[in-house]
Amino acid sequence: MTLPAITSLTNPRVKAAVRLRDRRAREETGLTIVDGAREILRALDGGVRVETAFIASDLLRSPDALSVDARLHGWPATIEVSPAVLAKVAFGERSDGVVAIVETPSLALADLVLPDDPLVVVVEGVEKPGNLGAVLRSADAAGVNAVIAADPRTDLFNPNAIRASIGTIFALPVVAATSADVLAWLTERGIRPLATVVEATTRYTDVDLRGPVAIVLGSEAGGLSDAWRAPEVSPIAIPMRGLADSLNVSIAAAVVLFEAVRQRAEPAEPRH
């Protein structure tokens, strides 16, 4: 049986949902907001537990929104709300008629299970949730096996990161750890770290991106920390032809990742 409909903006459940706009509240509760039907569907497909689903039936229009309604209909945690209440709990301005409060997925490096020749993305010091989400979207499109946020400055499941990833964040193993721990973990598993560095002399197209590889990207503001200047890390560069000396981190990720996709589609050369 679904819970009684909510029309009051001061309802305790509404207030609790609104508090999740704050990172501290998300971290304290282990919950986050998923705003958007497509993103909610991907959370459900990823096995994420829905704590509360707010649905304004009058606003359901898109096939994805109707699909969410069908899948969550009759769930104990599903609540019918007025359009005004939905607007109050929604994180963004887009309204599909559905907003979900979900349990934040939590993985550690030790939880990652990878194939023999994994393709991993490491993004260090990411501060803008939108950039993280865009990297995740590119990583998913390229068939990446895991995304690791090294020393992140935003929480991984920030609602804006979820939105920018178009929900692919729920389809990928996503982990946060310190840069030192990430480098040690990669080294222990024989995964080659290739760090995108402006001053590198080796082009990304001249590097073998097959086999176990981690593409390491830094923030636009500060680049990569000294942790990624270790001898076991190979610097690579994306040639720049204009005034700008670097690309947005999500664009850089896409450029290198799809070179890896291209190379991995080719038959491997015989080893001697």
C-alpha positions as CSV (number, residue, x, y, z in Angstrom):
1,M,0.0,0.0,0.0
2,T,1.3,3.4,-0.9
3,L,1.6,6.2,1.7
4,P,-1.0,9.0,1.9
5,A,-0.7,11.8,-0.6
6,I,1.3,14.8,0.5
7,T,0.2,18.4,-0.4
8,S,1.9,20.3,2.4
9,L,5.3,21.9,1.8
10,T,6.0,21.6,5.5
11,N,5.5,17.8,5.7
12,P,8.4,16.1,7.5
13,R,9.2,13.9,4.6
14,V,9.4,16.9,2.3
15,K,11.7,18.7,4.7
16,A,13.9,15.7,5.0
17,A,14.2,15.5,1.2
18,V,15.0,19.2,0.9
19,R,17.8,18.8,3.4
20,L,19.5,16.4,1.0
21,R,20.5,19.3,-1.2
22,D,23.3,19.8,1.4
23,R,26.3,17.5,1.1
24,R,26.6,17.1,4.9
25,A,23.0,15.9,5.1
26,R,23.7,13.4,2.3
27,E,26.8,12.1,4.0
28,E,25.1,11.8,7.4
29,T,22.0,10.0,6.1
30,G,23.7,7.9,3.4
31,L,20.9,9.1,1.0
32,T,20.9,11.3,-2.1
33,I,18.3,12.8,-4.5
34,V,17.8,11.4,-8.0
35,D,15.9,13.9,-10.0
36,G,14.7,12.7,-13.4
37,A,12.9,9.7,-14.8
38,R,15.8,8.4,-16.9
39,E,18.2,8.6,-13.9
40,I,15.7,6.9,-11.6
41,L,15.2,4.0,-14.1
42,R,19.0,3.5,-14.3
43,A,19.2,3.5,-10.5
44,L,16.5,0.9,-10.3
45,D,18.3,-1.2,-13.0
46,G,21.5,-0.9,-11.0
47,G,19.9,-2.4,-7.9
48,V,19.9,0.8,-5.9
49,R,17.5,0.8,-3.0
50,V,14.8,3.5,-3.2
51,E,14.0,5.0,0.2
52,T,11.2,7.3,-1.0
53,A,9.7,8.0,-4.4
54,F,7.7,11.2,-4.8
55,I,5.3,11.1,-7.8
56,A,3.1,13.8,-9.1
57,S,0.8,11.9,-11.4
58,D,-0.5,15.1,-13.1
59,L,3.1,15.8,-14.4
60,L,3.8,12.3,-15.8
61,R,4.3,12.7,-19.6
62,S,7.4,11.0,-20.9
63,P,7.7,7.3,-21.5
64,D,10.5,7.1,-18.9
65,A,8.3,8.8,-16.3
66,L,5.4,6.5,-17.0
67,S,7.8,3.6,-16.7
68,V,9.0,4.7,-13.3
69,D,5.4,5.1,-12.2
70,A,4.6,1.6,-13.3
71,R,7.7,0.1,-11.7
72,L,7.2,1.9,-8.4
73,H,3.4,1.6,-8.3
74,G,2.3,0.0,-5.0
75,W,5.7,0.2,-3.4
76,P,5.5,1.0,0.3
77,A,7.9,3.9,-0.2
78,T,6.0,5.5,-3.1
79,I,4.2,8.8,-2.2
80,E,1.8,10.7,-4.4
81,V,2.5,14.5,-4.1
82,S,1.2,17.7,-5.5
83,P,3.1,19.5,-8.3
84,A,4.1,22.1,-5.8
85,V,5.5,19.6,-3.4
86,L,7.5,17.9,-6.3
87,A,8.9,21.3,-7.3
88,K,10.0,21.7,-3.6
89,V,11.9,18.4,-3.4
90,A,13.3,18.4,-6.9
91,F,17.0,19.3,-7.1
92,G,16.9,20.8,-10.6
93,E,14.4,22.7,-12.7
94,R,13.4,19.9,-15.0
95,S,10.3,18.1,-13.8
96,D,9.4,14.6,-15.1
97,G,6.9,14.2,-12.3
98,V,9.2,11.9,-10.3
99,V,11.9,12.4,-7.7
100,A,13.5,9.6,-5.8
101,I,15.5,9.5,-2.5
102,V,17.9,6.6,-2.8
103,E,20.5,4.9,-0.6
104,T,23.9,6.1,-1.8
105,P,26.0,3.3,-3.3
106,S,29.2,2.8,-1.5
107,L,32.2,0.9,-2.8
108,A,35.9,0.7,-1.8
109,L,38.9,-0.2,-3.9
110,A,38.9,-3.6,-2.4
111,D,35.4,-4.2,-3.7
112,L,36.3,-3.7,-7.3
113,V,36.2,-6.9,-9.5
114,L,37.9,-6.3,-12.8
115,P,38.5,-8.3,-16.0
116,D,42.0,-9.4,-17.0
117,D,42.7,-6.3,-19.2
118,P,40.7,-3.6,-17.5
119,L,40.3,0.0,-18.7
120,V,40.0,2.3,-15.7
121,V,39.6,6.0,-15.3
122,V,41.1,8.0,-12.4
123,V,40.1,11.6,-12.0
124,E,41.9,13.5,-9.3
125,G,40.7,16.5,-7.3
126,V,37.4,16.8,-9.2
127,E,35.5,19.7,-7.7
128,K,32.5,20.3,-10.0
129,P,29.8,17.6,-9.9
130,G,28.9,18.3,-13.5
131,N,32.4,17.5,-14.6
132,L,32.4,14.3,-12.7
133,G,29.1,13.3,-14.2
134,A,30.3,14.1,-17.7
135,V,33.4,12.0,-17.2
136,L,31.2,9.1,-16.0
137,R,29.0,9.5,-19.0
138,S,32.0,9.2,-21.3
139,A,33.4,6.3,-19.3
140,D,30.2,4.4,-19.6
141,A,30.1,5.0,-23.4
142,A,33.6,3.8,-23.7
143,G,33.0,0.6,-21.8
144,V,35.3,1.5,-18.9
145,N,35.4,-1.1,-16.1
146,A,35.7,1.3,-13.1
147,V,35.9,5.0,-12.3
148,I,38.0,6.1,-9.3
149,A,37.8,9.6,-7.9
150,A,41.2,10.3,-6.2
151,D,41.0,12.9,-3.4
152,P,37.6,14.3,-4.7
153,R,36.4,17.6,-3.6
154,T,32.7,16.7,-4.2
155,D,30.7,13.8,-3.1
156,L,30.4,11.2,-5.8
157,F,26.6,11.0,-5.8
158,N,25.9,14.7,-5.7
159,P,22.6,15.1,-7.5
160,N,24.2,17.2,-10.2
161,A,26.8,14.5,-10.8
162,I,23.9,12.0,-11.2
163,R,22.1,14.3,-13.6
164,A,25.3,15.0,-15.7
165,S,26.0,11.3,-15.9
166,I,22.4,10.7,-17.2
167,G,22.2,8.0,-14.6
168,T,25.2,6.0,-15.9
169,I,26.8,6.5,-12.4
170,F,24.5,3.6,-11.3
171,A,25.9,1.3,-14.0
172,L,29.6,1.8,-13.3
173,P,31.7,0.8,-10.2
174,V,32.6,4.2,-8.8
175,V,35.0,4.6,-5.9
176,A,36.7,7.4,-3.9
177,A,40.1,7.0,-2.4
178,T,43.3,9.0,-1.8
179,S,45.7,9.4,-4.7
180,A,48.4,7.5,-2.8
181,D,46.0,4.5,-2.2
182,V,44.9,4.6,-5.8
183,L,48.4,4.5,-7.2
184,A,49.4,1.7,-4.8
185,W,46.3,-0.3,-5.8
186,L,47.0,0.1,-9.5
187,T,50.6,-0.9,-9.1
188,E,49.7,-4.0,-7.1
189,R,47.3,-5.1,-9.8
190,G,49.7,-4.4,-12.7
191,I,47.5,-1.7,-14.2
192,R,49.6,0.9,-16.0
193,P,48.8,4.5,-15.0
194,L,48.9,6.9,-17.9
195,A,48.6,10.5,-16.6
196,T,47.4,13.3,-18.9
197,V,49.9,16.1,-18.4
198,V,50.2,19.3,-20.4
199,E,54.0,19.2,-20.6
200,A,54.2,15.5,-21.6
201,T,56.2,14.8,-24.7
202,T,54.4,11.6,-25.6
203,R,51.1,11.9,-27.5
204,Y,48.2,9.8,-26.3
205,T,47.9,8.3,-29.8
206,D,51.5,7.1,-29.6
207,V,50.9,5.0,-26.5
208,D,49.6,1.4,-26.4
209,L,46.2,1.7,-24.6
210,R,45.5,-2.0,-24.7
211,G,46.0,-4.3,-21.8
212,P,45.4,-3.2,-18.2
213,V,45.4,0.6,-18.3
214,A,44.3,3.5,-16.1
215,I,43.8,6.9,-17.7
216,V,44.5,9.5,-15.0
217,L,43.1,13.0,-15.3
218,G,43.5,16.1,-13.1
219,S,41.4,19.0,-12.4
220,E,41.4,22.0,-14.8
221,A,42.5,24.3,-12.1
222,G,45.5,22.5,-10.6
223,G,46.2,19.5,-12.9
224,L,47.6,16.4,-11.3
225,S,49.3,16.4,-7.9
226,D,52.9,15.2,-7.5
227,A,51.7,11.8,-6.5
228,W,51.2,11.1,-10.2
229,R,54.8,12.1,-11.1
230,A,56.1,8.8,-9.7
231,P,58.4,6.6,-11.9
232,E,55.6,4.0,-12.5
233,V,53.4,6.6,-14.0
234,S,53.7,7.4,-17.8
235,P,52.8,11.0,-18.8
236,I,50.8,11.5,-22.0
237,A,49.6,14.6,-23.7
238,I,46.7,15.7,-26.0
239,P,48.3,18.1,-28.5
240,M,46.8,21.6,-28.4
241,R,46.8,23.8,-31.5
242,G,45.2,27.0,-30.1
243,L,45.6,29.4,-27.2
244,A,44.2,27.0,-24.7
245,D,46.7,24.7,-23.1
246,S,44.2,22.1,-21.9
247,L,40.7,20.7,-22.3
248,N,37.8,20.4,-20.0
249,V,38.5,17.2,-18.0
250,S,35.4,15.5,-19.3
251,I,36.4,16.3,-22.9
252,A,40.0,15.1,-22.3
253,A,38.6,11.9,-20.8
254,A,36.5,11.3,-23.9
255,V,39.3,12.0,-26.3
256,V,41.7,9.5,-24.7
257,L,39.1,6.9,-23.9
258,F,37.9,6.6,-27.4
259,E,41.4,6.3,-28.6
260,A,41.6,3.3,-26.2
261,V,38.4,2.0,-27.7
262,R,39.8,2.3,-31.2
263,Q,43.0,0.5,-30.3
264,R,41.3,-2.3,-28.3
265,A,39.1,-3.0,-31.3
266,E,42.2,-3.9,-33.3
267,P,43.8,-7.3,-33.1
268,A,46.7,-7.4,-30.7
269,E,50.2,-7.7,-32.2
270,P,51.9,-11.0,-31.4
271,R,54.3,-10.9,-28.5
272,H,57.9,-12.1,-29.1
